[in-house]
Amino acid sequence: MGNLARLARPEIGAAMLTFALLALGATSALALKAWRQGVYAFVVMAFVQDPMRKLTDGQPPIYILFAGVVFASAAAGAWASGARVALPSIPGWRRLSTPASLFLMIAALQALNGFARTGAPVPCLLSLAFYTAPLVCLGVSSGFAAALGPERLTRFLGVYVMLGALSASTIALQAAGVDWVLFGEVGPGIGLYEASGHIAANSGLFRAAEIAGWHAATAAALGVVLLTRRGFDPPRVAAALIFAVALAGVAVLTGRRKALLMILMFGGLYFGLVTIFVRRALRLGLVVGAAVAVALLGSAALMQPGDASGGDYRPYFDRAGTVFSDVTDRFLHAGWAPLQTVYDVYGPLGGGLGLATQGAQYAGLADDADLTAGAGEGGLGKLAIELGFPGLAAALVLFVALARHILTILAEVGARRPSAGRLHCGLTALLAANVANFSVAAQTYGDVFVVTFLGLILGAILAAPRYGLEPRPRAMVVYAPA
């Protein structure tokens, strides 16, 4: 089957780009006219754009923008319909406006710095979009979430989980030896090497193993949230653990350990936030904590390096098993240590936007390729290179302001309606796990869908005060005198 598909590829690929552009136009028109359905189309496009790219001659990178175009169309439709999608419409925005404005001002100045240093406008503009788009889209995301409401928001997340789990299953098919033109990474792919030799990076339908691992981890996390948002009774907890473990196993087969670490961080944070902020959750939280501890111990036992069990998949589990021992070293070398390197090379003001953007070495910035590939691999190093240390400090101030505001929201929502509290604790845990992941590995967050989807998650949390989460008043009974 794989050979037949590969023989047919030139004939299919010649017309695929035309078909893809027509499909993009139709989907964008739908999103513009019916923006509530457009957010669903945004998710669907994220899962079909990579397979279409693999069938197109030359596999052009324009496909990574498709999901973003659909989201922009839905945002335009929402604005035209009168929906409240501006940043000031976010409840409590006054607390965030000053640090956000400071961050955006520094990003704009560093865009000029980067252009003056390199003379290459495209990397500077792409990098500027990376920093500004999430904040600009935050009002839109908050408006979307508020208009959808908690119930439709959970349905939207359910669609993502379903498509994410189905697409992630193709990672296992590729690892099992299924050869199909739609499976595998775009281009030469990533080479992974361990003591046992070369390990194939499986990506299934996704264009890269990094993206495949992120989707598997995100689908696992959101699946746990949706399965447990109405309570932590044993059947729900068991179903959530089985679902998460299955997708964690698939994530391991990508060869990217960060996906597994992201799932584990999410689990611990979700348990902690629910225990703290959702009333009547302490007793149930202890049950969930025990279940998570058993799952972690089981995972650690399964991934003991050198174990003969596991067959052809043993190298993947051996590699995943080192995630626990390497996490501190990874943070120090990919997160913290590059800051000294950046200071030595560029000074306190950094080098400007574009120098740590993916593909910068192909835009005439080869002189900075060595530094970008090393110091810019982690999020902290990327911020220091492009925004300088003043920009890194501004990002930290904005992060602290957001964190304080979110914790206030969780306290209010968790006290009023436990099911909504669990939902928002889960979304917050997912965001926090992504922040930790970004600090040591920034490559995944250059993807348009990843950044936009996380913006939607953040917007959903910030929109919680607009949901009308106050508990319904009980009916008043008036006793008339006999």
C-alpha positions as CSV (number, residue, x, y, z in Angstrom):
1,M,0.0,0.0,0.0
2,G,2.8,2.4,0.9
3,N,4.6,1.7,-2.5
4,L,1.4,2.3,-4.5
5,A,0.9,5.6,-2.6
6,R,4.4,6.7,-3.3
7,L,4.1,5.9,-7.1
8,A,1.0,8.0,-7.2
9,R,2.5,10.9,-5.4
10,P,3.7,12.9,-8.4
11,E,0.2,12.8,-10.0
12,I,-1.5,13.7,-6.7
13,G,1.1,16.3,-5.7
14,A,0.7,18.3,-8.9
15,A,-2.9,19.2,-8.0
16,M,-2.7,19.1,-4.2
17,L,-1.7,22.7,-3.6
18,T,-4.5,23.9,-5.8
19,F,-7.0,21.7,-3.9
20,A,-5.5,22.8,-0.5
21,L,-5.8,26.5,-1.4
22,L,-9.4,26.0,-2.5
23,A,-10.2,24.1,0.7
24,L,-8.5,26.9,2.7
25,G,-10.6,29.5,0.9
26,A,-13.9,27.6,1.6
27,T,-13.0,26.9,5.2
28,S,-12.0,30.6,5.8
29,A,-15.3,31.7,4.2
30,L,-17.2,29.4,6.5
31,A,-15.3,30.8,9.5
32,L,-15.9,34.3,8.5
33,K,-19.7,33.8,8.1
34,A,-20.2,31.5,11.2
35,W,-17.3,32.2,13.5
36,R,-18.6,29.9,16.3
37,Q,-18.2,27.0,13.8
38,G,-15.0,28.6,12.6
39,V,-13.2,27.7,15.8
40,Y,-14.0,24.0,15.1
41,A,-12.7,24.5,11.5
42,F,-9.5,25.9,12.9
43,V,-8.9,22.7,14.8
44,V,-9.8,20.5,11.9
45,M,-7.4,22.4,9.6
46,A,-4.6,21.9,12.1
47,F,-4.8,18.2,11.6
48,V,-5.2,18.1,7.8
49,Q,-2.6,20.7,6.8
50,D,0.4,18.5,7.4
51,P,-0.9,15.5,5.4
52,M,-1.8,17.8,2.5
53,R,1.7,19.3,2.7
54,K,3.3,15.8,2.5
55,L,1.3,15.1,-0.7
56,T,2.4,18.4,-2.4
57,D,5.5,18.6,-4.6
58,G,8.3,20.2,-2.7
59,Q,6.4,20.1,0.6
60,P,6.2,23.9,0.8
61,P,6.1,25.4,4.3
62,I,3.1,27.7,3.5
63,Y,0.9,25.0,4.9
64,I,1.8,25.8,8.5
65,L,-0.1,29.1,8.1
66,F,-3.4,27.5,7.1
67,A,-4.8,27.0,10.6
68,G,-3.8,30.6,11.4
69,V,-5.7,31.9,8.4
70,V,-8.8,30.1,9.5
71,F,-8.5,31.5,13.0
72,A,-8.0,35.0,11.6
73,S,-11.1,34.6,9.5
74,A,-13.2,33.5,12.5
75,A,-11.8,36.5,14.5
76,A,-12.8,38.9,11.7
77,G,-16.3,37.3,11.6
78,A,-16.6,37.7,15.4
79,W,-15.6,41.3,15.3
80,A,-18.0,42.1,12.4
81,S,-20.8,40.5,14.3
82,G,-20.3,42.8,17.3
83,A,-18.7,40.2,19.6
84,R,-16.6,41.6,22.4
85,V,-13.1,40.6,21.2
86,A,-11.0,43.6,22.1
87,L,-8.4,43.3,24.9
88,P,-10.2,45.8,27.2
89,S,-13.2,43.4,27.2
90,I,-11.2,40.9,29.2
91,P,-12.2,41.1,32.9
92,G,-9.4,42.5,34.9
93,W,-7.4,43.7,31.9
94,R,-6.4,46.9,33.8
95,R,-4.1,44.7,35.9
96,L,-2.4,43.4,32.9
97,S,-2.4,46.3,30.5
98,T,0.8,48.0,31.8
99,P,3.1,45.0,31.8
100,A,1.6,43.9,28.4
101,S,2.2,47.4,26.9
102,L,5.8,47.4,28.2
103,F,6.5,44.0,26.7
104,L,5.0,45.0,23.3
105,M,7.0,48.2,23.3
106,I,10.3,46.4,23.9
107,A,9.4,43.8,21.2
108,A,8.9,46.6,18.7
109,L,12.2,48.3,19.5
110,Q,14.0,45.0,19.2
111,A,12.5,44.5,15.8
112,L,14.2,47.7,14.7
113,N,17.4,46.5,16.4
114,G,17.3,43.2,14.6
115,F,16.6,44.8,11.2
116,A,19.5,47.3,11.7
117,R,21.8,44.5,12.7
118,T,20.9,42.0,9.9
119,G,19.2,43.9,7.2
120,A,16.8,40.9,6.8
121,P,13.2,42.0,7.3
122,V,11.5,38.6,7.0
123,P,13.0,36.9,10.1
124,C,12.4,40.1,12.1
125,L,8.7,40.2,11.1
126,L,8.2,36.5,11.8
127,S,9.8,36.9,15.2
128,L,7.7,40.1,15.9
129,A,4.5,38.1,15.0
130,F,5.6,35.3,17.4
131,Y,5.8,37.8,20.3
132,T,2.8,40.0,19.5
133,A,0.2,37.7,18.0
134,P,-0.6,35.8,21.3
135,L,-1.3,39.1,23.1
136,V,-3.2,40.6,20.2
137,C,-5.3,37.4,19.8
138,L,-5.9,37.2,23.6
139,G,-9.0,39.5,23.4
140,V,-10.3,37.4,20.5
141,S,-9.7,34.2,22.4
142,S,-11.4,35.5,25.5
143,G,-14.3,36.7,23.4
144,F,-14.6,33.3,21.8
145,A,-14.5,31.4,25.1
146,A,-17.1,33.8,26.7
147,A,-19.4,33.4,23.7
148,L,-19.1,29.6,23.7
149,G,-19.7,29.3,27.4
150,P,-18.4,26.4,29.6
151,E,-20.5,23.7,28.0
152,R,-19.7,24.5,24.4
153,L,-16.1,25.2,25.4
154,T,-15.9,21.6,26.7
155,R,-17.4,20.3,23.4
156,F,-14.8,22.3,21.5
157,L,-12.0,20.8,23.6
158,G,-13.6,17.4,23.1
159,V,-13.3,17.8,19.3
160,Y,-9.6,18.6,19.7
161,V,-9.0,15.6,22.0
162,M,-10.8,13.2,19.6
163,L,-8.9,14.4,16.5
164,G,-5.6,14.6,18.5
165,A,-6.0,11.0,19.8
166,L,-6.9,9.6,16.4
167,S,-4.0,11.5,14.7
168,A,-1.6,10.4,17.5
169,S,-2.5,6.8,16.9
170,T,-0.8,7.0,13.5
171,I,2.5,7.5,15.4
172,A,2.1,4.0,16.7
173,L,1.2,2.7,13.2
174,Q,4.5,4.2,11.8
175,A,6.5,2.8,14.7
176,A,4.9,-0.7,14.0
177,G,6.3,-0.5,10.5
178,V,3.4,0.7,8.4
179,D,4.9,2.5,5.4
180,W,2.6,5.2,3.9
181,V,3.4,8.4,2.1
182,L,1.5,10.4,4.8
183,F,3.6,9.0,7.6
184,G,7.0,10.4,8.6
185,E,8.6,13.8,9.0
186,V,8.8,16.5,6.3
187,G,12.3,16.8,5.0
188,P,15.3,14.9,6.3
189,G,13.8,14.8,9.8
190,I,15.6,14.6,13.2
191,G,18.4,12.2,14.0
192,L,18.2,10.6,17.4
193,Y,21.1,8.6,18.8
194,E,21.4,6.6,22.0
195,A,23.9,4.0,23.3
196,S,22.0,1.4,21.4
197,G,22.4,3.3,18.1
198,H,20.1,5.4,15.9
199,I,16.4,5.7,16.9
200,A,13.8,6.6,14.3
201,A,11.7,9.7,15.2
202,N,8.1,8.7,14.4
203,S,5.7,11.5,13.6
204,G,2.7,9.7,12.0
205,L,0.5,12.2,10.1
206,F,2.3,15.2,11.7
207,R,5.1,17.0,9.9
208,A,7.7,16.6,12.7
209,A,8.2,14.4,15.8
210,E,8.3,17.5,18.0
211,I,4.8,18.5,16.9
212,A,3.5,15.0,17.1
213,G,4.7,14.7,20.7
214,W,3.2,18.0,21.7
215,H,-0.2,17.0,20.3
216,A,-0.1,13.6,22.0
217,A,0.7,15.3,25.3
218,T,-1.9,18.0,24.9
219,A,-4.6,15.6,23.9
220,A,-3.7,13.4,27.0
221,A,-3.9,16.4,29.3
222,L,-7.2,17.8,28.0
223,G,-8.7,14.3,27.9
224,V,-7.9,13.9,31.7
225,V,-9.5,17.3,32.3
226,L,-12.7,16.5,30.4
227,L,-13.0,13.0,32.0
228,T,-12.6,14.3,35.6
229,R,-14.2,17.8,35.5
230,R,-17.4,16.5,37.0
231,G,-15.7,14.7,39.8
232,F,-12.9,12.4,40.9
233,D,-14.9,9.2,41.5
234,P,-12.9,6.0,40.8
235,P,-14.4,5.1,37.4
236,R,-13.6,8.6,36.0
237,V,-10.1,8.6,37.5
238,A,-9.5,5.1,36.1
239,A,-10.6,6.1,32.6
240,A,-8.5,9.3,32.8
241,L,-5.4,7.4,33.8
242,I,-5.9,4.7,31.1
243,F,-6.3,7.5,28.4
244,A,-3.3,9.4,29.6
245,V,-1.0,6.4,29.8
246,A,-2.0,5.2,26.3
247,L,-1.2,8.6,24.8
248,A,2.0,8.9,26.9
249,G,3.1,5.6,25.4
250,V,2.4,6.9,21.9
251,A,4.4,10.1,22.8
252,V,7.3,8.0,23.8
253,L,7.4,6.4,20.3
254,T,8.1,9.9,18.8
255,G,11.5,9.7,20.5
256,R,10.9,13.2,22.1
257,R,11.1,13.0,25.8
258,K,9.7,16.4,26.4
259,A,6.2,15.2,25.6
260,L,6.3,12.7,28.4
261,L,7.7,15.2,30.9
262,M,4.9,17.6,29.9
263,I,2.2,15.0,30.7
264,L,3.8,14.3,34.1
265,M,4.1,18.0,34.9
266,F,0.5,18.6,34.0
267,G,-0.7,15.7,36.2
268,G,1.1,17.0,39.3
269,L,0.0,20.6,38.7
270,Y,-3.6,19.6,38.0
271,F,-3.8,17.6,41.2
272,G,-2.3,20.4,43.2
273,L,-4.5,23.2,41.8
274,V,-7.7,21.3,42.2
275,T,-6.8,20.3,45.8
276,I,-6.1,24.0,46.6
277,F,-8.9,25.8,44.8
278,V,-11.9,23.5,44.4
279,R,-13.9,23.1,47.6
280,R,-14.5,19.6,48.9
281,A,-11.6,18.4,46.8
282,L,-9.1,17.6,49.5
283,R,-10.4,14.1,50.2
284,L,-10.8,13.2,46.6
285,G,-7.5,14.9,45.8
286,L,-5.7,12.4,48.1
287,V,-7.3,9.6,46.1
288,V,-6.1,11.1,42.8
289,G,-2.7,11.8,44.3
290,A,-2.4,8.1,45.2
291,A,-3.5,7.1,41.7
292,V,-1.0,9.4,40.1
293,A,1.8,8.2,42.4
294,V,1.0,4.6,41.4
295,A,1.1,5.6,37.7
296,L,4.4,7.4,38.1
297,L,6.0,4.4,39.9
298,G,4.7,2.1,37.2
299,S,6.1,4.3,34.4
300,A,9.5,4.4,36.2
301,A,9.5,0.6,36.6
302,L,8.5,0.1,32.9
303,M,11.3,2.4,31.6
304,Q,14.2,1.0,33.5
305,P,17.2,1.2,31.1
306,G,18.7,-2.1,30.2
307,D,15.6,-4.2,30.7
308,A,15.3,-6.8,28.0
309,S,11.6,-6.6,27.7
310,G,9.9,-4.3,25.2
311,G,11.3,-5.8,22.0
312,D,11.8,-3.3,19.1
313,Y,10.3,-0.6,21.2
314,R,12.8,-1.0,24.1
315,P,15.2,1.8,22.8
316,Y,12.3,4.3,23.0
317,F,11.5,3.3,26.6
318,D,15.2,3.4,27.5
319,R,15.4,7.0,26.1
320,A,12.2,8.0,27.9
321,G,13.5,6.6,31.1
322,T,16.3,9.1,31.2
323,V,13.9,12.0,31.3
324,F,13.8,11.8,35.1
325,S,17.6,11.8,35.6
326,D,18.3,14.4,32.8
327,V,15.6,17.0,33.7
328,T,17.8,19.1,36.0
329,D,20.8,18.9,33.6
330,R,18.5,19.9,30.8
331,F,17.2,23.0,32.6
332,L,20.7,24.1,33.6
333,H,22.2,23.6,30.1
334,A,19.3,24.6,27.8
335,G,17.5,27.0,30.1
336,W,19.9,28.8,32.4
337,A,23.4,28.4,31.1
338,P,22.7,30.1,27.6
339,L,22.0,33.4,29.4
340,Q,25.7,33.9,30.1
341,T,26.6,33.0,26.5
342,V,24.1,35.6,25.2
343,Y,25.4,38.3,27.5
344,D,29.0,37.6,26.4
345,V,28.2,37.7,22.7
346,Y,25.4,40.4,22.4
347,G,25.6,42.2,25.7
348,P,22.7,43.2,27.9
349,L,20.5,44.5,25.1
350,G,20.6,41.3,23.0
351,G,20.8,41.0,19.3
352,G,17.3,41.9,18.1
353,L,14.4,40.0,16.7
354,G,15.0,37.4,14.0
355,L,18.3,36.0,15.3
356,A,16.8,33.0,17.1
357,T,13.9,32.5,14.7
358,Q,13.6,29.1,13.0
359,G,15.2,29.2,9.6
360,A,17.2,32.3,10.4
361,Q,20.4,30.6,9.1
362,Y,18.7,30.4,5.6
363,A,18.0,34.1,5.6
364,G,21.5,35.4,5.5
365,L,22.1,35.0,9.2
366,A,24.6,32.1,9.0
367,D,27.1,33.9,11.2
368,D,24.7,33.6,14.1
369,A,23.7,30.0,13.4
370,D,26.0,28.4,16.0
371,L,24.7,30.7,18.8
372,T,21.1,30.4,17.6
373,A,21.3,26.6,17.5
374,G,22.7,26.4,21.0
375,A,21.6,29.3,23.2
376,G,18.4,29.9,21.3
377,E,17.2,26.3,21.6
378,G,15.6,27.0,25.0
379,G,12.9,29.7,25.6
380,L,15.0,31.7,28.1
381,G,17.9,31.9,25.6
382,K,15.6,32.8,22.8
383,L,14.1,35.6,24.7
384,A,17.5,36.9,25.8
385,I,18.9,36.8,22.3
386,E,16.0,38.6,20.6
387,L,14.6,40.8,23.4
388,G,17.7,41.3,25.5
389,F,17.7,41.2,29.3
390,P,15.3,44.1,29.6
391,G,12.8,42.2,27.4
392,L,13.4,39.1,29.5
393,A,12.6,41.0,32.6
394,A,9.5,42.5,31.0
395,A,8.4,39.0,30.0
396,L,8.9,37.9,33.6
397,V,6.8,40.8,35.0
398,L,4.0,40.0,32.5
399,F,4.1,36.3,33.5
400,V,3.9,37.2,37.2
401,A,1.0,39.5,36.6
402,L,-0.8,36.9,34.6
403,A,-0.1,34.2,37.2
404,R,-1.5,36.3,40.0
405,H,-4.6,37.2,38.0
406,I,-5.2,33.6,37.0
407,L,-4.9,32.4,40.6
408,T,-7.5,34.9,41.7
409,I,-9.8,33.6,39.0
410,L,-9.3,30.0,40.1
411,A,-10.2,30.9,43.7
412,E,-13.4,32.6,42.6
413,V,-14.5,30.0,40.1
414,G,-13.6,27.0,42.3
415,A,-15.6,28.3,45.2
416,R,-18.7,29.0,43.1
417,R,-18.9,25.9,40.8
418,P,-16.6,22.9,41.3
419,S,-17.0,21.5,37.8
420,A,-15.9,24.8,36.2
421,G,-13.2,25.1,38.8
422,R,-11.7,21.7,37.8
423,L,-11.9,22.6,34.2
424,H,-10.0,25.9,34.7
425,C,-7.5,24.2,37.0
426,G,-6.8,21.7,34.2
427,L,-6.4,24.4,31.6
428,T,-4.1,26.4,33.9
429,A,-2.0,23.2,34.6
430,L,-1.7,22.7,30.8
431,L,-0.4,26.2,30.3
432,A,2.1,26.0,33.1
433,A,3.5,22.7,31.7
434,N,3.9,24.5,28.4
435,V,5.7,27.4,30.0
436,A,8.1,24.9,31.6
437,N,8.6,23.1,28.3
438,F,9.2,26.4,26.4
439,S,11.9,27.4,28.9
440,V,14.1,24.6,27.7
441,A,12.8,23.8,24.2
442,A,11.3,26.7,22.1
443,Q,11.1,25.0,18.7
444,T,7.6,23.7,19.0
445,Y,6.3,27.1,19.9
446,G,7.2,28.5,16.5
447,D,4.1,26.6,15.2
448,V,1.2,28.9,14.4
449,F,-1.5,26.5,15.6
450,V,0.4,25.7,18.9
451,V,0.7,29.3,19.8
452,T,-2.8,30.2,18.8
453,F,-4.4,27.2,20.5
454,L,-2.6,28.0,23.8
455,G,-3.8,31.6,23.4
456,L,-7.3,30.2,23.2
457,I,-6.7,28.2,26.4
458,L,-5.4,31.3,28.2
459,G,-8.4,33.3,26.8
460,A,-10.8,30.7,28.2
461,I,-9.3,31.1,31.6
462,L,-9.4,34.9,31.6
463,A,-13.0,34.8,30.3
464,A,-14.2,32.8,33.3
465,P,-15.7,35.8,35.1
466,R,-17.9,36.5,32.0
467,Y,-19.4,33.0,32.0
468,G,-22.0,33.8,34.6
469,L,-20.6,31.2,37.0
470,E,-22.6,32.3,40.0
471,P,-24.6,29.4,41.4
472,R,-28.3,29.4,40.4
473,P,-30.4,30.9,43.2
474,R,-32.7,28.4,44.9
475,A,-36.4,28.9,44.5
476,M,-37.8,30.9,47.3
477,V,-40.7,29.3,49.1
478,V,-43.2,31.7,50.7
479,Y,-45.5,30.4,53.4
480,A,-48.8,32.2,53.5
481,P,-50.7,32.3,56.8
482,A,-53.6,29.9,56.9
